[in-house]
């Protein structure tokens, strides 16, 4: 970040305060000051200042420091002023607010990562995307994919830095902290047809977070974006991938939006429509009539492509026993799973039931 931004603020504040003010970096070197001779020097009392993760003024005896805001718990810059009396604390607090505002405005205008975050968050008008991209010398039509990394159980803000180390090219790959659990990676692609490469990236992130931090995560992968303006929709796809995967593919930790199939359609249906569908399909008896053993038989039958012989072998039962169970299911539900059309209806109905159950569990 340019020290000129801080120096411009100091010029405006200089006449309003009666003491030296300035900004130091994380090593205590002065990057901007109302006393020009101090710029480039290291403050002798900086070692007494201890950053506690907050933005409250802290006095060392001869000076007062106040950290500027930065991503996560990282310390980058601090405002300082001479003195440790209440007036010094007030001046330092006011100065830090002005410095923070200038710093944020600068990053908003010149930081590509902030620009990408505004796009995926829908905080920028579509027409402005072209203007800002031109200002930042951004390639707009380069293929990109969005990966949403959601930390499970023990989330850690340091996970952002771990992922950033994996993708150091900050001109092409952007690691963005969304909230305390979610991190987004907008990854540049060598071409638009490289699903294996994207899966490899996701597996690398997953294994690295687990090995270095003991953090388990689930990763949603979007379809490819061919233009910057598509990134907001791709971010939503990555969110849907995680949400739908939680319902229909709970055993997976890496879910691709393109592989969701029927689950993606069901997830977007109104609950009233889902309930009506279940009532129509199971008009003879509700699906709850089927016990766990029967449901396991049905799932195995679907897994083995409605093949009676193969399913009976996997279940370690005689073929006739399986046929008897299928007849029992037909009697209870009115659906013969050996018929393709009936099997499709039953499969969709089971997925709809899973979706509704997940909503009910979420409510509690």
KEMAR-93456 format. One record per residue (C-alpha): x, y, z; residue number from 1; residue in one letter. Coordinates in Angstrom, 2 decimals, always signed. Example, Ala and Ser with C-alpha at 12.3 -4.5 7.8 and 13.67 -1.06 7.14 Angstrom:
BEGIN
node x=+12.30&y=-4.50&z=+7.80&num=1&residuo=A
node x=+13.67&y=-1.06&z=+7.14&num=2&residuo=S
END
This chain:
BEGIN
node x=+0.00&y=+0.00&z=+0.00&num=1&residuo=X
node x=+1.28&y=+3.47&z=-0.87&num=2&residuo=X
node x=+2.43&y=+5.62&z=+2.07&num=3&residuo=X
node x=+1.22&y=+8.65&z=+0.10&num=4&residuo=X
node x=-2.37&y=+7.76&z=+1.03&num=5&residuo=X
node x=-1.54&y=+8.06&z=+4.73&num=6&residuo=X
node x=+0.52&y=+11.18&z=+4.14&num=7&residuo=X
node x=-2.39&y=+12.91&z=+2.39&num=8&residuo=X
node x=-4.58&y=+12.26&z=+5.44&num=9&residuo=X
node x=-1.89&y=+13.63&z=+7.75&num=10&residuo=X
node x=-1.65&y=+16.83&z=+5.70&num=11&residuo=X
node x=-5.38&y=+17.38&z=+6.22&num=12&residuo=X
node x=-5.17&y=+16.62&z=+9.97&num=13&residuo=X
node x=-1.94&y=+18.47&z=+10.70&num=14&residuo=X
node x=-3.48&y=+21.88&z=+11.30&num=15&residuo=X
node x=-6.19&y=+20.44&z=+13.56&num=16&residuo=X
node x=-3.85&y=+18.76&z=+16.10&num=17&residuo=X
node x=-1.01&y=+20.17&z=+18.15&num=18&residuo=X
node x=+1.24&y=+17.11&z=+18.22&num=19&residuo=X
node x=+3.05&y=+14.68&z=+15.96&num=20&residuo=X
node x=+0.91&y=+11.99&z=+14.31&num=21&residuo=X
node x=+1.85&y=+9.25&z=+11.87&num=22&residuo=X
node x=+1.68&y=+5.61&z=+10.78&num=23&residuo=X
node x=+4.12&y=+2.75&z=+11.42&num=24&residuo=X
node x=+4.31&y=-0.66&z=+9.75&num=25&residuo=X
node x=+4.42&y=-4.05&z=+11.51&num=26&residuo=X
node x=+8.14&y=-3.60&z=+12.28&num=27&residuo=X
node x=+7.79&y=-0.14&z=+13.79&num=28&residuo=X
node x=+9.17&y=+1.84&z=+10.84&num=29&residuo=X
node x=+7.45&y=+5.16&z=+10.15&num=30&residuo=X
node x=+5.79&y=+5.14&z=+6.72&num=31&residuo=X
node x=+4.04&y=+8.51&z=+7.09&num=32&residuo=X
node x=+4.29&y=+11.35&z=+9.61&num=33&residuo=X
node x=+3.52&y=+14.99&z=+10.22&num=34&residuo=X
node x=+7.26&y=+15.28&z=+11.00&num=35&residuo=X
node x=+8.79&y=+14.44&z=+7.62&num=36&residuo=X
node x=+12.21&y=+13.72&z=+9.15&num=37&residuo=X
node x=+10.76&y=+10.72&z=+11.00&num=38&residuo=X
node x=+9.73&y=+8.86&z=+7.83&num=39&residuo=X
node x=+11.87&y=+5.76&z=+7.37&num=40&residuo=X
node x=+13.10&y=+5.69&z=+10.98&num=41&residuo=X
node x=+12.12&y=+3.08&z=+13.55&num=42&residuo=X
node x=+10.37&y=+4.29&z=+16.70&num=43&residuo=X
node x=+12.42&y=+3.44&z=+19.79&num=44&residuo=X
node x=+9.40&y=+2.55&z=+21.92&num=45&residuo=X
node x=+7.60&y=+0.37&z=+19.36&num=46&residuo=X
node x=+8.83&y=-2.81&z=+21.06&num=47&residuo=X
node x=+6.73&y=-1.82&z=+24.08&num=48&residuo=X
node x=+3.54&y=-1.80&z=+21.99&num=49&residuo=X
node x=+1.69&y=-5.11&z=+22.06&num=50&residuo=X
node x=-1.04&y=-5.66&z=+19.47&num=51&residuo=X
node x=-3.93&y=-7.49&z=+21.16&num=52&residuo=X
node x=-6.11&y=-8.01&z=+18.08&num=53&residuo=X
node x=-8.26&y=-4.93&z=+18.75&num=54&residuo=X
node x=-8.24&y=-1.36&z=+17.48&num=55&residuo=X
node x=-8.13&y=+0.36&z=+20.88&num=56&residuo=X
node x=-5.41&y=+2.94&z=+21.70&num=57&residuo=X
node x=-2.47&y=+1.58&z=+23.69&num=58&residuo=X
node x=+0.10&y=+3.85&z=+25.40&num=59&residuo=X
node x=+3.78&y=+2.98&z=+25.78&num=60&residuo=X
node x=+4.61&y=+5.96&z=+27.97&num=61&residuo=X
node x=+5.96&y=+8.39&z=+25.40&num=62&residuo=X
node x=+3.54&y=+7.55&z=+22.56&num=63&residuo=X
node x=+0.07&y=+6.17&z=+21.92&num=64&residuo=X
node x=-0.57&y=+3.55&z=+19.22&num=65&residuo=X
node x=-3.80&y=+2.36&z=+17.61&num=66&residuo=X
node x=-3.82&y=-0.53&z=+15.12&num=67&residuo=X
node x=-5.51&y=-0.05&z=+11.76&num=68&residuo=X
node x=-8.03&y=-2.63&z=+10.61&num=69&residuo=X
node x=-6.74&y=-5.56&z=+8.56&num=70&residuo=X
node x=-8.05&y=-8.97&z=+7.38&num=71&residuo=X
node x=-8.31&y=-11.55&z=+10.15&num=72&residuo=X
node x=-6.08&y=-10.96&z=+13.17&num=73&residuo=X
node x=-3.10&y=-9.79&z=+11.15&num=74&residuo=X
node x=-1.26&y=-6.58&z=+12.12&num=75&residuo=X
node x=-0.13&y=-4.38&z=+9.21&num=76&residuo=X
node x=-0.15&y=-0.74&z=+10.29&num=77&residuo=X
node x=-0.78&y=+1.37&z=+13.39&num=78&residuo=X
node x=-1.47&y=+5.05&z=+13.88&num=79&residuo=X
node x=+0.68&y=+6.83&z=+16.50&num=80&residuo=X
node x=+0.78&y=+10.15&z=+18.25&num=81&residuo=X
node x=+3.11&y=+11.73&z=+20.81&num=82&residuo=X
node x=+2.05&y=+11.54&z=+24.44&num=83&residuo=X
node x=+0.04&y=+9.12&z=+26.58&num=84&residuo=X
node x=-2.54&y=+11.45&z=+28.10&num=85&residuo=X
node x=-6.30&y=+11.23&z=+27.36&num=86&residuo=X
node x=-5.99&y=+13.83&z=+24.60&num=87&residuo=X
node x=-3.32&y=+11.72&z=+22.89&num=88&residuo=X
node x=-5.60&y=+8.69&z=+23.02&num=89&residuo=X
node x=-8.44&y=+10.73&z=+21.51&num=90&residuo=X
node x=-6.26&y=+12.12&z=+18.71&num=91&residuo=X
node x=-4.85&y=+8.67&z=+17.95&num=92&residuo=X
node x=-8.34&y=+7.14&z=+17.78&num=93&residuo=X
node x=-9.60&y=+9.88&z=+15.44&num=94&residuo=X
node x=-6.50&y=+9.59&z=+13.26&num=95&residuo=X
node x=-6.86&y=+5.81&z=+13.00&num=96&residuo=X
node x=-10.46&y=+6.23&z=+11.79&num=97&residuo=X
node x=-9.28&y=+8.61&z=+9.06&num=98&residuo=X
node x=-6.38&y=+6.31&z=+8.11&num=99&residuo=X
node x=-8.67&y=+3.28&z=+7.99&num=100&residuo=X
node x=-11.12&y=+5.10&z=+5.73&num=101&residuo=X
node x=-8.35&y=+6.14&z=+3.35&num=102&residuo=X
node x=-6.85&y=+2.63&z=+3.44&num=103&residuo=X
node x=-10.18&y=+0.97&z=+2.67&num=104&residuo=X
node x=-10.94&y=+3.39&z=-0.15&num=105&residuo=X
node x=-7.51&y=+2.78&z=-1.64&num=106&residuo=X
node x=-7.90&y=-1.00&z=-1.47&num=107&residuo=X
node x=-11.41&y=-0.77&z=-2.86&num=108&residuo=X
node x=-10.09&y=+1.14&z=-5.86&num=109&residuo=X
node x=-6.78&y=-0.63&z=-6.47&num=110&residuo=X
node x=-7.10&y=-4.11&z=-4.98&num=111&residuo=X
node x=-8.13&y=-6.84&z=-7.41&num=112&residuo=X
node x=-9.20&y=-9.18&z=-4.60&num=113&residuo=X
node x=-11.61&y=-6.54&z=-3.25&num=114&residuo=X
node x=-12.98&y=-6.13&z=-6.78&num=115&residuo=X
node x=-13.58&y=-9.90&z=-7.10&num=116&residuo=X
node x=-15.25&y=-10.00&z=-3.69&num=117&residuo=X
node x=-17.61&y=-7.21&z=-4.72&num=118&residuo=X
node x=-18.54&y=-9.15&z=-7.85&num=119&residuo=X
node x=-19.37&y=-12.44&z=-6.11&num=120&residuo=X
node x=-21.24&y=-10.55&z=-3.37&num=121&residuo=X
node x=-23.34&y=-8.64&z=-5.94&num=122&residuo=X
node x=-22.02&y=-5.35&z=-4.56&num=123&residuo=X
node x=-21.20&y=-3.89&z=-7.96&num=124&residuo=X
node x=-23.42&y=-3.06&z=-10.92&num=125&residuo=X
node x=-22.88&y=-5.20&z=-14.05&num=126&residuo=X
node x=-22.03&y=-2.12&z=-16.09&num=127&residuo=X
node x=-19.38&y=-1.07&z=-13.57&num=128&residuo=X
node x=-17.61&y=-4.43&z=-13.87&num=129&residuo=X
node x=-16.23&y=-3.44&z=-17.27&num=130&residuo=X
node x=-15.08&y=-0.02&z=-16.05&num=131&residuo=X
node x=-13.35&y=-1.34&z=-12.90&num=132&residuo=X
node x=-11.79&y=-4.25&z=-14.82&num=133&residuo=X
node x=-10.25&y=-1.78&z=-17.26&num=134&residuo=X
node x=-8.92&y=+0.39&z=-14.42&num=135&residuo=X
node x=-7.33&y=-2.65&z=-12.76&num=136&residuo=X
node x=-6.01&y=-4.05&z=-16.08&num=137&residuo=X
node x=-8.08&y=-7.17&z=-15.47&num=138&residuo=X
node x=-8.55&y=-9.82&z=-18.15&num=139&residuo=X
node x=-12.35&y=-10.17&z=-18.22&num=140&residuo=X
node x=-12.85&y=-13.24&z=-20.39&num=141&residuo=X
node x=-10.29&y=-15.59&z=-18.83&num=142&residuo=X
node x=-11.91&y=-18.91&z=-17.72&num=143&residuo=X
node x=-12.26&y=-19.19&z=-13.94&num=144&residuo=X
node x=-13.94&y=-21.49&z=-11.41&num=145&residuo=X
node x=-15.24&y=-20.75&z=-7.91&num=146&residuo=X
node x=-14.47&y=-23.12&z=-5.03&num=147&residuo=X
node x=-16.26&y=-22.52&z=-1.73&num=148&residuo=X
node x=-14.38&y=-23.99&z=+1.24&num=149&residuo=X
node x=-16.59&y=-24.36&z=+4.30&num=150&residuo=X
node x=-14.83&y=-25.26&z=+7.54&num=151&residuo=X
node x=-16.64&y=-27.80&z=+9.69&num=152&residuo=X
node x=-16.52&y=-28.06&z=+13.50&num=153&residuo=X
node x=-13.33&y=-26.16&z=+14.48&num=154&residuo=X
node x=-13.07&y=-23.21&z=+12.08&num=155&residuo=X
node x=-9.94&y=-21.03&z=+12.18&num=156&residuo=X
node x=-9.30&y=-17.60&z=+10.65&num=157&residuo=X
node x=-5.76&y=-18.70&z=+9.83&num=158&residuo=X
node x=-7.17&y=-21.09&z=+7.21&num=159&residuo=X
node x=-7.23&y=-18.17&z=+4.76&num=160&residuo=X
node x=-3.47&y=-17.76&z=+5.01&num=161&residuo=X
node x=-2.94&y=-21.51&z=+4.58&num=162&residuo=X
node x=-4.92&y=-21.50&z=+1.33&num=163&residuo=X
node x=-3.23&y=-18.31&z=+0.14&num=164&residuo=X
node x=+0.14&y=-20.04&z=+0.44&num=165&residuo=X
node x=-1.12&y=-22.76&z=-1.90&num=166&residuo=X
node x=-2.04&y=-20.14&z=-4.54&num=167&residuo=X
node x=+0.56&y=-17.35&z=-4.31&num=168&residuo=X
node x=-0.22&y=-15.74&z=-7.69&num=169&residuo=X
node x=-2.43&y=-12.89&z=-6.47&num=170&residuo=X
node x=-2.90&y=-11.54&z=-9.98&num=171&residuo=X
node x=-4.73&y=-14.67&z=-11.16&num=172&residuo=X
node x=-5.94&y=-16.65&z=-8.14&num=173&residuo=X
node x=-7.95&y=-14.93&z=-5.40&num=174&residuo=X
node x=-8.51&y=-16.29&z=-1.89&num=175&residuo=X
node x=-11.31&y=-14.38&z=-0.14&num=176&residuo=X
node x=-12.49&y=-14.58&z=+3.45&num=177&residuo=X
node x=-16.32&y=-14.51&z=+3.39&num=178&residuo=X
node x=-17.17&y=-15.18&z=+7.05&num=179&residuo=X
node x=-15.84&y=-17.17&z=+10.01&num=180&residuo=X
node x=-16.43&y=-20.53&z=+8.27&num=181&residuo=X
node x=-16.44&y=-19.81&z=+4.51&num=182&residuo=X
node x=-13.47&y=-19.10&z=+2.25&num=183&residuo=X
node x=-13.71&y=-18.63&z=-1.52&num=184&residuo=X
node x=-11.05&y=-19.45&z=-4.06&num=185&residuo=X
node x=-11.53&y=-17.92&z=-7.52&num=186&residuo=X
node x=-9.14&y=-20.04&z=-9.56&num=187&residuo=X
node x=-7.87&y=-19.17&z=-13.02&num=188&residuo=X
node x=-8.06&y=-22.11&z=-15.42&num=189&residuo=X
node x=-5.58&y=-23.03&z=-18.16&num=190&residuo=X
node x=-8.58&y=-24.03&z=-20.31&num=191&residuo=X
node x=-12.32&y=-24.53&z=-19.90&num=192&residuo=X
node x=-12.19&y=-28.34&z=-19.98&num=193&residuo=X
node x=-10.07&y=-29.49&z=-17.03&num=194&residuo=X
node x=-12.37&y=-31.11&z=-14.41&num=195&residuo=X
node x=-9.57&y=-33.40&z=-13.16&num=196&residuo=X
node x=-7.35&y=-30.39&z=-12.43&num=197&residuo=X
node x=-10.11&y=-28.69&z=-10.44&num=198&residuo=X
node x=-10.73&y=-31.85&z=-8.41&num=199&residuo=X
node x=-7.00&y=-32.03&z=-7.71&num=200&residuo=X
node x=-7.04&y=-28.43&z=-6.45&num=201&residuo=X
node x=-9.95&y=-29.20&z=-4.12&num=202&residuo=X
node x=-8.26&y=-32.32&z=-2.75&num=203&residuo=X
node x=-5.07&y=-30.35&z=-2.11&num=204&residuo=X
node x=-6.97&y=-27.72&z=-0.11&num=205&residuo=X
node x=-8.82&y=-30.37&z=+1.88&num=206&residuo=X
node x=-5.70&y=-32.38&z=+2.76&num=207&residuo=X
node x=-3.61&y=-29.29&z=+3.57&num=208&residuo=X
node x=-6.17&y=-27.85&z=+6.01&num=209&residuo=X
node x=-6.50&y=-31.23&z=+7.69&num=210&residuo=X
node x=-2.77&y=-31.86&z=+7.97&num=211&residuo=X
node x=-1.64&y=-28.37&z=+9.01&num=212&residuo=X
node x=-4.59&y=-27.26&z=+11.15&num=213&residuo=X
node x=-6.66&y=-30.37&z=+11.86&num=214&residuo=X
node x=-9.58&y=-28.60&z=+10.17&num=215&residuo=X
node x=-12.15&y=-30.65&z=+8.30&num=216&residuo=X
node x=-13.93&y=-28.95&z=+5.43&num=217&residuo=X
node x=-16.45&y=-29.49&z=+2.65&num=218&residuo=X
node x=-15.80&y=-27.92&z=-0.75&num=219&residuo=X
node x=-18.38&y=-26.86&z=-3.35&num=220&residuo=X
node x=-17.21&y=-26.46&z=-6.95&num=221&residuo=X
node x=-19.04&y=-24.28&z=-9.48&num=222&residuo=X
node x=-19.25&y=-24.61&z=-13.23&num=223&residuo=X
node x=-16.71&y=-22.60&z=-15.23&num=224&residuo=X
node x=-17.10&y=-18.85&z=-15.59&num=225&residuo=X
node x=-16.14&y=-17.51&z=-19.00&num=226&residuo=X
node x=-16.40&y=-13.87&z=-17.93&num=227&residuo=X
node x=-15.97&y=-11.84&z=-14.75&num=228&residuo=X
node x=-19.67&y=-10.91&z=-14.68&num=229&residuo=X
node x=-20.55&y=-14.61&z=-14.29&num=230&residuo=X
node x=-18.66&y=-15.01&z=-10.99&num=231&residuo=X
node x=-21.65&y=-14.04&z=-8.81&num=232&residuo=X
node x=-23.74&y=-16.85&z=-10.33&num=233&residuo=X
node x=-20.83&y=-19.29&z=-10.01&num=234&residuo=X
node x=-20.46&y=-18.42&z=-6.33&num=235&residuo=X
node x=-24.14&y=-19.24&z=-5.83&num=236&residuo=X
node x=-23.57&y=-22.57&z=-7.61&num=237&residuo=X
node x=-20.78&y=-23.44&z=-5.19&num=238&residuo=X
node x=-23.10&y=-22.63&z=-2.28&num=239&residuo=X
node x=-25.85&y=-24.81&z=-3.77&num=240&residuo=X
node x=-23.33&y=-27.62&z=-4.29&num=241&residuo=X
node x=-22.55&y=-27.69&z=-0.55&num=242&residuo=X
node x=-26.20&y=-27.33&z=+0.52&num=243&residuo=X
node x=-27.50&y=-30.01&z=-1.86&num=244&residuo=X
node x=-24.55&y=-32.29&z=-1.17&num=245&residuo=X
node x=-25.32&y=-32.10&z=+2.55&num=246&residuo=X
node x=-28.74&y=-33.60&z=+1.79&num=247&residuo=X
node x=-28.14&y=-36.11&z=-0.99&num=248&residuo=X
node x=-24.40&y=-36.83&z=-0.88&num=249&residuo=X
node x=-23.53&y=-36.40&z=+2.80&num=250&residuo=X
node x=-20.64&y=-38.85&z=+2.58&num=251&residuo=X
node x=-18.79&y=-36.61&z=+0.10&num=252&residuo=X
node x=-16.53&y=-33.73&z=+1.11&num=253&residuo=X
node x=-15.97&y=-32.38&z=-2.42&num=254&residuo=X
node x=-19.16&y=-31.71&z=-4.39&num=255&residuo=X
node x=-19.31&y=-30.51&z=-7.97&num=256&residuo=X
node x=-22.38&y=-28.50&z=-8.95&num=257&residuo=X
node x=-22.53&y=-30.26&z=-12.33&num=258&residuo=X
node x=-22.81&y=-33.70&z=-10.71&num=259&residuo=X
node x=-25.83&y=-32.92&z=-8.50&num=260&residuo=X
node x=-28.39&y=-34.10&z=-11.08&num=261&residuo=X
node x=-31.91&y=-34.55&z=-9.71&num=262&residuo=X
node x=-30.90&y=-33.27&z=-6.29&num=263&residuo=X
node x=-30.29&y=-29.81&z=-7.73&num=264&residuo=X
node x=-33.80&y=-29.71&z=-9.21&num=265&residuo=X
node x=-35.51&y=-31.00&z=-6.06&num=266&residuo=X
node x=-33.63&y=-28.47&z=-3.92&num=267&residuo=X
node x=-35.25&y=-25.63&z=-5.84&num=268&residuo=X
node x=-38.83&y=-26.93&z=-5.53&num=269&residuo=X
node x=-41.30&y=-25.37&z=-3.06&num=270&residuo=X
node x=-41.91&y=-27.59&z=-0.02&num=271&residuo=X
node x=-45.68&y=-27.57&z=-0.64&num=272&residuo=X
node x=-45.11&y=-29.04&z=-4.09&num=273&residuo=X
node x=-42.81&y=-31.71&z=-2.62&num=274&residuo=X
node x=-45.40&y=-32.68&z=-0.03&num=275&residuo=X
node x=-48.12&y=-32.91&z=-2.69&num=276&residuo=X
node x=-45.88&y=-35.15&z=-4.80&num=277&residuo=X
node x=-45.23&y=-37.53&z=-1.89&num=278&residuo=X
node x=-48.95&y=-37.74&z=-1.10&num=279&residuo=X
node x=-49.72&y=-38.59&z=-4.72&num=280&residuo=X
node x=-46.99&y=-41.22&z=-5.03&num=281&residuo=X
node x=-47.72&y=-42.93&z=-1.73&num=282&residuo=X
node x=-51.48&y=-42.64&z=-1.72&num=283&residuo=X
node x=-51.90&y=-46.28&z=-0.59&num=284&residuo=X
node x=-49.52&y=-46.01&z=+2.37&num=285&residuo=X
node x=-47.01&y=-43.31&z=+3.42&num=286&residuo=X
node x=-43.32&y=-43.92&z=+2.84&num=287&residuo=X
node x=-42.83&y=-44.15&z=+6.62&num=288&residuo=X
node x=-44.60&y=-47.55&z=+6.42&num=289&residuo=X
node x=-41.39&y=-49.04&z=+5.01&num=290&residuo=X
node x=-38.94&y=-50.26&z=+7.67&num=291&residuo=X
node x=-35.14&y=-49.84&z=+7.60&num=292&residuo=X
node x=-34.46&y=-53.31&z=+6.17&num=293&residuo=X
node x=-36.89&y=-52.69&z=+3.32&num=294&residuo=X
node x=-35.33&y=-49.31&z=+2.56&num=295&residuo=X
node x=-31.87&y=-50.91&z=+2.50&num=296&residuo=X
node x=-33.16&y=-53.49&z=+0.00&num=297&residuo=X
node x=-34.54&y=-50.69&z=-2.18&num=298&residuo=X
node x=-31.28&y=-48.72&z=-2.07&num=299&residuo=X
node x=-29.25&y=-51.80&z=-3.01&num=300&residuo=X
node x=-31.66&y=-52.51&z=-5.86&num=301&residuo=X
node x=-31.11&y=-49.00&z=-7.22&num=302&residuo=X
node x=-27.33&y=-49.22&z=-6.72&num=303&residuo=X
node x=-27.27&y=-52.35&z=-8.86&num=304&residuo=X
node x=-29.32&y=-50.85&z=-11.71&num=305&residuo=X
node x=-32.51&y=-52.80&z=-10.93&num=306&residuo=X
node x=-30.68&y=-56.10&z=-11.47&num=307&residuo=X
node x=-32.36&y=-58.76&z=-9.31&num=308&residuo=X
node x=-29.55&y=-61.32&z=-9.50&num=309&residuo=X
node x=-26.79&y=-58.84&z=-8.70&num=310&residuo=X
node x=-28.77&y=-57.26&z=-5.86&num=311&residuo=X
node x=-29.54&y=-60.60&z=-4.22&num=312&residuo=X
node x=-25.84&y=-61.47&z=-4.39&num=313&residuo=X
node x=-24.85&y=-58.18&z=-2.72&num=314&residuo=X
node x=-27.49&y=-58.66&z=-0.02&num=315&residuo=X
node x=-26.45&y=-62.31&z=+0.50&num=316&residuo=X
node x=-30.03&y=-63.52&z=+0.01&num=317&residuo=X
node x=-31.63&y=-65.96&z=-2.40&num=318&residuo=X
node x=-33.04&y=-64.50&z=-5.60&num=319&residuo=X
node x=-36.54&y=-65.64&z=-4.65&num=320&residuo=X
node x=-36.22&y=-63.88&z=-1.30&num=321&residuo=X
node x=-35.48&y=-60.60&z=-3.07&num=322&residuo=X
node x=-38.40&y=-61.13&z=-5.45&num=323&residuo=X
node x=-40.66&y=-61.70&z=-2.43&num=324&residuo=X
node x=-39.44&y=-58.44&z=-0.88&num=325&residuo=X
node x=-40.07&y=-56.53&z=-4.10&num=326&residuo=X
node x=-43.60&y=-57.95&z=-4.25&num=327&residuo=X
node x=-44.13&y=-56.83&z=-0.67&num=328&residuo=X
node x=-43.00&y=-53.31&z=-1.59&num=329&residuo=X
node x=-45.37&y=-53.31&z=-4.55&num=330&residuo=X
node x=-48.24&y=-54.34&z=-2.27&num=331&residuo=X
node x=-47.49&y=-51.56&z=+0.23&num=332&residuo=X
node x=-46.75&y=-48.71&z=-2.20&num=333&residuo=X
node x=-48.41&y=-49.76&z=-5.44&num=334&residuo=X
node x=-45.06&y=-49.39&z=-7.25&num=335&residuo=X
node x=-43.22&y=-52.27&z=-8.88&num=336&residuo=X
node x=-39.54&y=-51.38&z=-8.72&num=337&residuo=X
node x=-38.74&y=-53.89&z=-11.47&num=338&residuo=X
node x=-40.51&y=-51.57&z=-13.90&num=339&residuo=X
node x=-38.33&y=-48.68&z=-15.00&num=340&residuo=X
node x=-41.04&y=-45.98&z=-14.83&num=341&residuo=X
node x=-42.10&y=-47.05&z=-11.34&num=342&residuo=X
node x=-38.48&y=-47.16&z=-10.20&num=343&residuo=X
node x=-37.86&y=-43.59&z=-11.39&num=344&residuo=X
node x=-40.92&y=-42.30&z=-9.53&num=345&residuo=X
node x=-39.87&y=-44.13&z=-6.36&num=346&residuo=X
node x=-36.28&y=-42.87&z=-6.57&num=347&residuo=X
node x=-37.41&y=-39.26&z=-6.97&num=348&residuo=X
node x=-39.88&y=-39.70&z=-4.10&num=349&residuo=X
node x=-37.12&y=-40.96&z=-1.80&num=350&residuo=X
node x=-34.96&y=-37.94&z=-2.67&num=351&residuo=X
node x=-37.87&y=-35.57&z=-2.05&num=352&residuo=X
node x=-38.40&y=-37.21&z=+1.35&num=353&residuo=X
node x=-34.69&y=-36.75&z=+2.18&num=354&residuo=X
node x=-34.95&y=-33.08&z=+1.21&num=355&residuo=X
node x=-38.01&y=-32.47&z=+3.40&num=356&residuo=X
node x=-36.42&y=-34.32&z=+6.32&num=357&residuo=X
node x=-33.32&y=-32.14&z=+6.03&num=358&residuo=X
node x=-35.46&y=-29.00&z=+6.22&num=359&residuo=X
node x=-37.26&y=-30.28&z=+9.30&num=360&residuo=X
node x=-33.95&y=-31.09&z=+10.98&num=361&residuo=X
node x=-32.62&y=-27.62&z=+10.18&num=362&residuo=X
node x=-35.58&y=-26.01&z=+11.93&num=363&residuo=X
node x=-34.56&y=-27.61&z=+15.16&num=364&residuo=X
END
